[in-house]
Amino acid sequence: MAEQKEILEDENKIDTVIADDISFKGSMKFKNSLKIKGSFEGKIETDGQLIIGREAKVSADIRASEVNISGVFSGKIKALKKIDLFKKSKSNGDLVTPELNIESGSIFNGTCIMEDKD
């Protein structure tokens, strides 16, 4: 729970933030951390961390090291380290990850395949 507060409250530790008034469609590739507060539709590839904020709406195919979801997500995620679904998040789709944390109060509809960490 302390980890979630840090992610939500200290955006200075996040390399890039897409603000809540931005709607974006397309493909994104980046190396470090990104937080989406607005809406995104498309494809995301990163070796870093992706944070889907509380007000965010994301529909995407995602490949990342780590994904934290507090908002609304639909699509596919392949995470090399872990996926966190925080309280009040809504996720619909397919997840592939070695570690999945689902906080009480989140909604997840879809499939999950657990793989060994690389």
N, C-alpha and C positions, 0 to 999 in steps of 0.2 A: 504494500500500500504506500509506503514512503517513496518507492520508486515512481509510482504514478504521479504523486504530487510534484516531484522534481521535474518530470517530463512536462506536466501541464503548466507549472509556474515559472520555471527558469528557462526561457527561450534563448537566453544568452549562451547556453551551452550547446545549442543546436546551430549547425552551420547555415541552414537556409530555412526560411518560413514562407509558405505561400499563404497570404492573408485571407481572412474569411470573406472578403468582397471580390475574390478572384475566382473565375471559372475557367478551367484549362482543359483542352482536349489535345491528345497527341502522345508522343513518346518522350520519356525522360530517362537520362542516364546520369548518374552521379556517383561519387566515391565515399562521401562522408555521411552526415545526417541531414534529413529533411523532414519538416513537419508541414502537413497539409491541414489548413484550417478552413479552406473554401471547398470547391468541388473540382474533381478531376475525373476524366474518362480517357482510358487508353492503356499504355504499357509503361511499366516502371522497372528499371534495372539498376541495382546498386550493390556495392560491396559493403555498404554501411547500414545505418538504421533508418527505417521509415516510420514516422509517427503520424497516425491518422487522428486528428484532433476531435474533440467532443462535438463540434458543430459541422465537421467535415462530412462530405458525401463523395465516396470514391467507388468507381466502377472500373476495375482494371485487372490486367494480368501482371503479377508482381513477382520479381525475383530479387531477394534481398538477404542480407545477413540476419537482420532482426526486424520484426514488424510489431508495432504496438498500436492497437485499435481501441479508440474511445468513442468514435463516431459510427457512421453507417458505411459498410463495405459490401460490395458484391463483386464476384469474380474468382480468380485463382491466385493463390500465393504459394511460392516455394521459398521457404526461409531456411538458410543454412544453419542458424543457431537456434532461434526460437520465435514463437508468436505469442503475444499477450493479448487477450480479449478482456478489456476492462469493463467495470460496472456500467450499465446502460448502453453499451455498444450493441450494434446489430450487424451480424455478419451472415451473408448468404454466399456459399461457394465451396470451393475445394481447397483444402490446406494440405501442404506437404512440409513436414518439419520434424526435427528430432525432439523438440520440446514444445509443449502447448500448455499455456496457463489460461484457464477460463475463470474469471472472477464471478462470484455470485451476483446475479442481477444482469448478466450479459445474455444476449440471445445469439445462438449459433445454429444455423440450418445448413447442412451440407455434409461433405465427407472430409475425413482427416486420415492421412497416411503418415505414420510415424517412421522416420528413417534414422539410422545411426548418424551421429555427428561425424563429419569428414575429418 
